[in-house]
């Protein structure tokens, strides 16, 4: 509530000061975000779509199918962690590895929430994350809220892995249903 209140105050102060008019261009990493900004009154001439990218060194599809699905995100309700765990309960032989930072509330509940073949591996970066990606069958992003252009999707593609993602926001620009992965209802 406090963070929302502060963001609201900041937005009103910016509006009163005319900050938006002082900026030459706004960069949007997805067409989805560009359209949202225009819907909110930003000038179409000032909002430019520039997708994020990865350095060439990150591209490596030499991985194998380790038989597990990989969730890479902060463990929070909006990222869809609870529906994902429930889906794993309904498909009990599906192996899932979960990588990401967990807040104290979820971290305390996590041992009792994990289905039989799910494993929380903690926060991973660099070579450890790369190794997890290369061994995954696919990366899963079941977000319940708009995502702009998730870096985890770009990393999955760079590792030659398909993505199962919610049919929301900027994810639909990256994951072409049936080509690079599967889009599912949130």
N, C-alpha and C positions, 0 to 999 in steps of 0.2 A: 504494500500500500504506500509506504514511504517513497519507494523508488518511482512508482507511478505518479505520485504527487509531484515529485521533483521534476520528472520529465514533462509533466503538464505545465508547471511553472516556467521551465526553460522554454518550451514551445511558445507560450504567451509572450515572454520577454523578447524572444527572437522576432515574433510577429510585430510587436510594438516598435522594436528598433529597426525593423525592415531588413534584417540580416539576409533573408533570402535574395533580396535585390542587390546585395553587395557581392554576391558570388557569381562568377562567370559561367561555370558549368558544374553539374552534379554528375558523377559517374555511377552507373548502375551495373553491377555484374550480371544481372539477368534482365531479360525483357519483361519478366513478371514484375520486378521491382520498378523498372522504368514506368510501366503502365500504372502501377499503384501510386507512384509519385505524381504522375500527370492527373490521375483521378483526384488527388488531394490538392490540386491547384497549381502544381509546378508547371512552368512553361515547357512545352514539348521541345522547344529549341534549345533549352538549357540542360536537358537531361539526356545524357549520352550512354548508350549501352556498350560497355567494354567488358567482355567476359574475363573471368580469372583464368589463369593458366598455370601449368606446372613446368619446371625446368626439364629439359631433355633427359637429364640424369635420373629422373624419377621413373622413366618409362622402362619397364622390365616385365615381360610376360612369361618369364621362365619358370613361373611357379607351377604347382601341381594342385590337384584337387584333394585336399586333406580331409574331405568329408564333413566339414563343418561350415556353418553360416556364421558371418561375423557382423556384429553390431559395433559401430565405432561412433560414439557420441557421448555427451554428458548424460549421465543417467538421471533423467528427470521426466516427469509425466508428459510434457509437451513433445518430447522426442519419441514417445510411443513405447517406452520400455514395458509398461504394464500389459498392453495388448500383445506385445511380442512374447512375453513370458507366458501369457495365457494360450497363445497359439502353439507354443512349444509344449504346453501341457496336453493339448489336444492331439499333438503329433509326437508322442513320447520318444520316438527313436531318432528324432531330428537332433543333431548335435549343434549347439550354439555356443560361440565364444563372445563374451561381452567385454569390450575394451572402452574405458572412459572414466572420467572422474565422477564419483558418486558423492552427493551431499550427505551430511551426517544422518539425516532421517532415512534415506534409502539405504545407505551403507549398513545401518543397524538392522534393517528389515531384510536385506538381500539374502542372507543364508536361508531364511525360511521361504523366500519367494522363488528361488531358483528351481526349475524343474530338474528331473533326474539327469538329463544329458546337457544341461547348461552349465557353463563355467564362467565366473567373473575373473578376468585376468588383470584387472586394475588399469591404471592409466598407462598407456604405451605411446612412445614417440620414437622417431628415428628408425634405427635398424630393427628394433623389437617390433614396432608397428609394421614395418615393411615385411618382415618375416611372417607375421600373422596374415597380412593381406595376400601374400604370395601363396599361402597354404589354404586359403579359404575357397570354398565352392562358389560363394557369392557373398556380397555385402548387403545388409538389410538396413533400411532407413524408414521405419514405420511412423514417421512424424505425424502428429495430430494437428499441427499448426503449420502455417506457411514457412517454408525454407526458401532462402534466396538463391544461392548457388553453393550447395554444400561441398566443401573441399573434400570430404570423405568420398563423394561420388567420383570426383576427378581422380583421386588416389586409387580408387577401385579400378577405374578404366585404365589408368596407367599400368596397373598390375595385370591387366587382361581379364578382369573379373566382372561378371554381370552384376547388376544391382536390382534389388527388389525394394521399391520405394513407394511411398504414398503418392497418390495422384493429386498433388497439391503444388501450388506455387512454382518456383523456379526448377524444382526437381523434374517437372514434366518436359522442360526444355532439354535436359541432359539425357534422361532415360527414355529412349524411344521404345515404347511397349512392343515386346516381341523381337526387338533387334539387339539392344544393349542391356536388356533386362525386362522386368515386369513392373507395371504400375498397378497398385491395388488401392481400393477405397480406404481412406484413413479410418 
